[in-house]
Each structure stands twice: as structure tokens, then as C-alpha cells.
């Protein structure tokens, strides 16, 4: 079994990160109740880590500890309705969740942020960054559903509809398991399934429905066009993005793809992902 998978299996593990402390206690809550964790307290430009659909801050831990070694401030959040953060007052649409991120950054007075989002968290991050260029300077999306092929919005809408009344969680579990490869570590698969089964049926349905609407309105294309700053996209073995379309919408984008990983690239192959992030930061600093 690979060393990468062993580390990713335990999001609180420290043996992989020399000198790292155990997963820190949450720093507190914002006025809106968003809970967050700080992994590095350096004076460099801050990194803001955003998990995806039905996940929580622990899904970003391998990246968090890696970046903390840069002597930078590294903050991972539980998005509204996820983990230890309460539901948002205005719903789970992409613009609303992006506004929560912008408010979070403003309350903590974060500036020159490099925001890193996995999956739907990357879409929320794109919308937040494109709408607040005074605070955000860099964007990294990990296998996010942007710049998709024709019919992407319709497909996402069908997924959302299947989740609307999935009170048993069977549909959700089936979707989550489909994100892995046959070669994926079964312990990691079961940890992810257990974590992603915790949010409510509403949280499983509404963010995906909001994503379908966002994509149908081509708001992802508009945001990518507006974002003319450094951008890294890292895809899985079956990326959600159409790379040619992504490059057309965001010519400055660096596009990479992992080897031997399903959707949760930062957990399955953290060494590959962290190396791509390091190189991206080196050439765009």
C-alpha cells in the first residue's frame, strides 16, 4: 500500500509532515458562525482552503499541513451547513456560498489570498475570487465542475433531482463511491463515505441544484473570463472540466492531471497535488 494513501487515511496524522502538530483546535467562529482552523501562522500571503460538497475541513488537511511549512497563514473552513458550521440564512446557491467566503475573508481581514477549493468548493472559490479581486490573488481548483462539456448542466441537474428525496442516503453513497477507482484504498473510501453521509438531505441536494443553475446560466464561464489572475486546475483520472474549453476561457490557466486518482485527488495522491501547487506558486509568485 502506498505511503500517500496511508497518510491521507488519517486526516489528523502528523508523521508525514515533519514538525507538524496534531490537528489544531478550531480558532473560533465568525459572526456568521463559520468555524475555521489555522494550520500555519506565518506572515506570508494567506491560503484559504475550501472543501467540497458534503465534506468538511478535514478533506483539505494534507494540503494544509504542506502549506503550513511555508511559514504562511493557512486557514481551512467548514462551509455553512457543513462540519461544525451552521446552515446559511440565504441558501446554498453558488453566489450565496461565494458571498459567505467573501464575508469570511473580510471579517478576518485576509488580503492577497490564494484560495484552494476542491470539487464544488472550487466553484464557490472561483465565484468568490472573481467577485472580489481586491482580496484574492490566486486560485487553485481541484477537480471542480467548471468549463464542462456540452450537457454538463443537465447532467448535474439530474444528479440533484436524484438527491432531492434521498432520505436514506443510498443515492448519495452510490455517488460518493463512484468517485473512486477500483484501485483506491478501501479504508479511505469508507472514511470518505462516512464523513459525507453526515450532512442533511437538504445539504446533499441544494448545493448540487445550485451548481446546476450556475452552470446552466454559464456563470462559470463568465467568472473564468473575469478571472485574469493566476489559476491552477488539477484534474482527476476523469476530470469534470473540458481542458480545451477551460484554456479558452482562462488562457493563463495552468492545467495538470493526477495519475492513479479518483475525484479526491488531495487525499489519494497528496504528493502529486502538493508538488503541482508548489510549482504553480513558484512560477506565479
C-alpha positions as a Python dict, from the first residue, in 0.01 Angstrom:
ca = {
    (1, 'X'): (0, 0, 0),
    (2, 'X'): (138, 341, -90),
    (3, 'X'): (267, 591, 163),
    (4, 'X'): (43, 859, 14),
    (5, 'X'): (-274, 666, 90),
    (6, 'X'): (-160, 578, 443),
    (7, 'X'): (-119, 945, 529),
    (8, 'X'): (-440, 1055, 363),
    (9, 'X'): (-633, 790, 553),
    (10, 'X'): (-598, 973, 882),
    (11, 'X'): (-665, 1344, 836),
    (12, 'X'): (-515, 1409, 1181),
    (13, 'X'): (-191, 1225, 1104),
    (14, 'X'): (134, 1414, 1160),
    (15, 'X'): (408, 1161, 1081),
    (16, 'X'): (400, 1265, 715),
    (17, 'X'): (470, 1630, 797),
    (18, 'X'): (795, 1680, 991),
    (19, 'X'): (742, 1908, 1286),
    (20, 'X'): (367, 1935, 1237),
    (21, 'X'): (146, 1942, 1541),
    (22, 'X'): (-175, 1746, 1575),
    (23, 'X'): (-483, 1887, 1405),
    (24, 'X'): (-537, 2220, 1582),
    (25, 'X'): (-843, 2315, 1777),
    (26, 'X'): (-1071, 2549, 1583),
    (27, 'X'): (-974, 2912, 1618),
    (28, 'X'): (-1332, 3018, 1663),
    (29, 'X'): (-1637, 3124, 1468),
    (30, 'X'): (-1710, 3425, 1256),
    (31, 'X'): (-2014, 3642, 1315),
    (32, 'X'): (-2200, 3418, 1070),
    (33, 'X'): (-2094, 3110, 1265),
    (34, 'X'): (-1838, 2973, 1019),
    (35, 'X'): (-1589, 2755, 1206),
    (36, 'X'): (-1228, 2762, 1090),
    (37, 'X'): (-889, 2607, 1165),
    (38, 'X'): (-545, 2766, 1127),
    (39, 'X'): (-256, 2534, 1035),
    (40, 'X'): (15, 2792, 982),
    (41, 'X'): (61, 3134, 1138),
    (42, 'X'): (337, 3285, 927),
    (43, 'X'): (342, 3633, 782),
    (44, 'X'): (323, 3532, 417),
    (45, 'X'): (18, 3572, 196),
    (46, 'X'): (-264, 3359, 338),
    (47, 'X'): (-405, 3040, 193),
    (48, 'X'): (-777, 2971, 227),
    (49, 'X'): (-878, 2606, 186),
    (50, 'X'): (-1235, 2522, 85),
    (51, 'X'): (-1376, 2170, 91),
    (52, 'X'): (-1643, 2042, -144),
    (53, 'X'): (-1995, 1902, -141),
    (54, 'X'): (-2097, 1726, 183),
    (55, 'X'): (-1738, 1743, 310),
    (56, 'X'): (-1561, 1937, 584),
    (57, 'X'): (-1225, 2100, 655),
    (58, 'X'): (-1056, 1763, 722),
    (59, 'X'): (-1065, 1685, 349),
    (60, 'X'): (-805, 1959, 296),
    (61, 'X'): (-568, 1853, 574),
    (62, 'X'): (-282, 1710, 360),
    (63, 'X'): (-262, 2039, 170),
    (64, 'X'): (-298, 2243, 490),
    (65, 'X'): (-1, 2086, 665),
    (66, 'X'): (208, 2100, 349),
    (67, 'X'): (147, 2472, 302),
    (68, 'X'): (198, 2543, 673),
    (69, 'X'): (565, 2454, 622),
    (70, 'X'): (592, 2767, 404),
    (71, 'X'): (555, 2986, 715),
    (72, 'X'): (227, 3113, 578),
    (73, 'X'): (-111, 3153, 739),
    (74, 'X'): (-318, 2854, 624),
    (75, 'X'): (-687, 2853, 708),
    (76, 'X'): (-935, 2574, 642),
    (77, 'X'): (-1307, 2634, 683),
    (78, 'X'): (-1620, 2434, 742),
    (79, 'X'): (-1854, 2590, 489),
    (80, 'X'): (-2208, 2682, 601),
    (81, 'X'): (-2416, 2372, 670),
    (82, 'X'): (-2107, 2150, 669),
    (83, 'X'): (-1897, 2015, 954),
    (84, 'X'): (-1933, 2238, 1258),
    (85, 'X'): (-2076, 2543, 1079),
    (86, 'X'): (-2449, 2625, 1091),
    (87, 'X'): (-2670, 2643, 780),
    (88, 'X'): (-2662, 2969, 585),
    (89, 'X'): (-2962, 3202, 610),
    (90, 'X'): (-2984, 3255, 234),
    (91, 'X'): (-2945, 2910, 81),
    (92, 'X'): (-2675, 2702, -86),
    (93, 'X'): (-2655, 2855, -433),
    (94, 'X'): (-2311, 2927, -573),
    (95, 'X'): (-2345, 3309, -543),
    (96, 'X'): (-2467, 3277, -185),
    (97, 'X'): (-2187, 3042, -78),
    (98, 'X'): (-1932, 3261, -256),
    (99, 'X'): (-2064, 3560, -64),
    (100, 'X'): (-2009, 3366, 260),
    (101, 'X'): (-1644, 3317, 162),
    (102, 'X'): (-1604, 3684, 79),
    (103, 'X'): (-1758, 3784, 412),
    (104, 'X'): (-1529, 3539, 589),
    (105, 'X'): (-1220, 3689, 425),
    (106, 'X'): (-1335, 4041, 505),
    (107, 'X'): (-1407, 3965, 870),
    (108, 'X'): (-1061, 3813, 919),
    (109, 'X'): (-912, 4095, 707),
    (110, 'X'): (-738, 3848, 477),
    (111, 'X'): (-567, 4002, 173),
    (112, 'X'): (-371, 3866, -122),
    (113, 'X'): (-538, 3531, -65),
    (114, 'X'): (-459, 3218, -260),
    (115, 'X'): (-781, 3019, -236),
    (116, 'X'): (-777, 2643, -294),
    (117, 'X'): (-1107, 2465, -346),
    (118, 'X'): (-1184, 2100, -405),
    (119, 'X'): (-1480, 1997, -621),
    (120, 'X'): (-1778, 2225, -553),
    (121, 'X'): (-1553, 2418, -316),
    (122, 'X'): (-1352, 2518, -621),
    (123, 'X'): (-1663, 2661, -785),
    (124, 'X'): (-1750, 2857, -471),
    (125, 'X'): (-1389, 2977, -462),
    (126, 'X'): (-1396, 3084, -828),
    (127, 'X'): (-1713, 3286, -777),
    (128, 'X'): (-1575, 3446, -460),
    (129, 'X'): (-1238, 3535, -613),
    (130, 'X'): (-1379, 3669, -939),
    (131, 'X'): (-1615, 3889, -740),
    (132, 'X'): (-1354, 4031, -500),
    (133, 'X'): (-1027, 4085, -680),
    (134, 'X'): (-910, 4324, -408),
    (135, 'X'): (-863, 4034, -167),
    (136, 'X'): (-787, 3732, -384),
    (137, 'X'): (-466, 3699, -587),
    (138, 'X'): (-457, 3329, -681),
    (139, 'X'): (-699, 3044, -741),
    (140, 'X'): (-647, 2667, -736),
    (141, 'X'): (-931, 2432, -827),
    (142, 'X'): (-908, 2060, -762),
    (143, 'X'): (-1130, 1859, -999),
    (144, 'X'): (-1406, 2121, -996),
    (145, 'X'): (-1708, 2120, -1228),
    (146, 'X'): (-1630, 2427, -1438),
    (147, 'X'): (-1590, 2471, -1814),
    (148, 'X'): (-1761, 2138, -1862),
    (149, 'X'): (-1859, 1966, -2185),
    (150, 'X'): (-2197, 2020, -2356),
    (151, 'X'): (-2481, 1890, -2143),
    (152, 'X'): (-2295, 1930, -1814),
    (153, 'X'): (-2567, 2143, -1655),
    (154, 'X'): (-2838, 1895, -1748),
    (155, 'X'): (-2636, 1608, -1605),
    (156, 'X'): (-2576, 1791, -1279),
    (157, 'X'): (-2946, 1877, -1256),
    (158, 'X'): (-3031, 1508, -1291),
    (159, 'X'): (-2792, 1424, -1008),
    (160, 'X'): (-2951, 1694, -792),
    (161, 'X'): (-3301, 1560, -860),
    (162, 'X'): (-3191, 1211, -755),
    (163, 'X'): (-3075, 1359, -423),
    (164, 'X'): (-3387, 1565, -350),
    (165, 'X'): (-3573, 1296, -153),
    (166, 'X'): (-3280, 1068, -75),
    (167, 'X'): (-3357, 1047, 296),
    (168, 'X'): (-3196, 704, 324),
    (169, 'X'): (-2869, 834, 182),
    (170, 'X'): (-2839, 542, -59),
    (171, 'X'): (-2816, 763, -368),
    (172, 'X'): (-2558, 987, -203),
    (173, 'X'): (-2345, 689, -103),
    (174, 'X'): (-2360, 549, -454),
    (175, 'X'): (-2243, 880, -598),
    (176, 'X'): (-1958, 909, -350),
    (177, 'X'): (-1837, 556, -419),
    (178, 'X'): (-1840, 625, -791),
    (179, 'X'): (-1577, 895, -735),
    (180, 'X'): (-1312, 631, -661),
    (181, 'X'): (-1112, 390, -874),
    (182, 'X'): (-1113, 12, -829),
    (183, 'X'): (-757, 53, -702),
    (184, 'X'): (-848, 312, -437),
    (185, 'X'): (-766, 224, -78),
    (186, 'X'): (-1086, 76, 71),
    (187, 'X'): (-1014, 233, 410),
    (188, 'X'): (-1004, 576, 251),
    (189, 'X'): (-1325, 503, 62),
    (190, 'X'): (-1507, 408, 382),
    (191, 'X'): (-1376, 714, 570),
    (192, 'X'): (-1496, 946, 294),
    (193, 'X'): (-1835, 772, 271),
    (194, 'X'): (-1881, 801, 648),
    (195, 'X'): (-1787, 1170, 654),
    (196, 'X'): (-2006, 1259, 357),
    (197, 'X'): (-2308, 1080, 500),
    (198, 'X'): (-2327, 1323, 793),
    (199, 'X'): (-2480, 1638, 633),
    (200, 'X'): (-2856, 1656, 595),
    (201, 'X'): (-3056, 1564, 285),
    (202, 'X'): (-3103, 1936, 226),
    (203, 'X'): (-2727, 1990, 221),
    (204, 'X'): (-2686, 1699, -20),
    (205, 'X'): (-2948, 1835, -260),
    (206, 'X'): (-2945, 2215, -258),
    (207, 'X'): (-2575, 2282, -333),
    (208, 'X'): (-2588, 2047, -634),
    (209, 'X'): (-2910, 2208, -756),
    (210, 'X'): (-2740, 2545, -714),
    (211, 'X'): (-2441, 2426, -912),
    (212, 'X'): (-2667, 2308, -1195),
    (213, 'X'): (-2829, 2653, -1210),
    (214, 'X'): (-2492, 2827, -1203),
    (215, 'X'): (-2359, 2616, -1490),
    (216, 'X'): (-2683, 2647, -1691),
    (217, 'X'): (-2654, 3025, -1670),
    (218, 'X'): (-2290, 2998, -1790),
    (219, 'X'): (-2186, 3185, -1480),
    (220, 'X'): (-1879, 2963, -1452),
    (221, 'X'): (-1766, 3076, -1797),
    (222, 'X'): (-1825, 3440, -1704),
    (223, 'X'): (-1626, 3405, -1381),
    (224, 'X'): (-1338, 3227, -1555),
    (225, 'X'): (-1326, 3500, -1817),
    (226, 'X'): (-1329, 3770, -1549),
    (227, 'X'): (-1054, 3599, -1350),
    (228, 'X'): (-734, 3704, -1530),
    (229, 'X'): (-502, 3623, -1241),
    (230, 'X'): (-303, 3306, -1166),
    (231, 'X'): (-511, 2990, -1192),
    (232, 'X'): (-423, 2624, -1146),
    (233, 'X'): (-665, 2344, -1229),
    (234, 'X'): (-581, 1991, -1117),
    (235, 'X'): (-797, 1714, -1261),
    (236, 'X'): (-852, 1352, -1166),
    (237, 'X'): (-847, 1047, -1392),
    (238, 'X'): (-1188, 1161, -1522),
    (239, 'X'): (-1185, 1540, -1483),
    (240, 'X'): (-1507, 1738, -1470),
    (241, 'X'): (-1360, 2019, -1680),
    (242, 'X'): (-1314, 2023, -2056),
    (243, 'X'): (-949, 2125, -2064),
    (244, 'X'): (-969, 2284, -2411),
    (245, 'X'): (-1265, 2497, -2309),
    (246, 'X'): (-1100, 2588, -1980),
    (247, 'X'): (-788, 2705, -2163),
    (248, 'X'): (-1002, 2912, -2398),
    (249, 'X'): (-1189, 3081, -2115),
    (250, 'X'): (-882, 3129, -1896),
    (251, 'X'): (-571, 3136, -2119),
    (252, 'X'): (-345, 3200, -1820),
    (253, 'X'): (-451, 2874, -1652),
    (254, 'X'): (-201, 2605, -1566),
    (255, 'X'): (-371, 2269, -1610),
    (256, 'X'): (-247, 1947, -1453),
    (257, 'X'): (-382, 1596, -1412),
    (258, 'X'): (-306, 1340, -1146),
    (259, 'X'): (-215, 978, -1214),
    (260, 'X'): (-400, 696, -1044),
    (261, 'X'): (-655, 900, -853),
    (262, 'X'): (-1027, 938, -843),
    (263, 'X'): (-1206, 1260, -752),
    (264, 'X'): (-1045, 1315, -409),
    (265, 'X'): (-704, 1394, -552),
    (266, 'X'): (-575, 1573, -241),
    (267, 'X'): (-642, 1260, -34),
    (268, 'X'): (-545, 984, -276),
    (269, 'X'): (-228, 1134, -424),
    (270, 'X'): (-132, 1427, -199),
    (271, 'X'): (231, 1420, -307),
    (272, 'X'): (133, 1478, -670),
    (273, 'X'): (-111, 1755, -582),
    (274, 'X'): (124, 1932, -342),
    (275, 'X'): (405, 1921, -598),
    (276, 'X'): (183, 2087, -858),
    (277, 'X'): (76, 2352, -608),
    (278, 'X'): (439, 2420, -518),
    (279, 'X'): (541, 2464, -880),
    (280, 'X'): (240, 2685, -951),
    (281, 'X'): (327, 2909, -657),
    (282, 'X'): (690, 2922, -768),
    (283, 'X'): (612, 3040, -1121),
    (284, 'X'): (341, 3287, -1017),
    (285, 'X'): (499, 3441, -707),
}
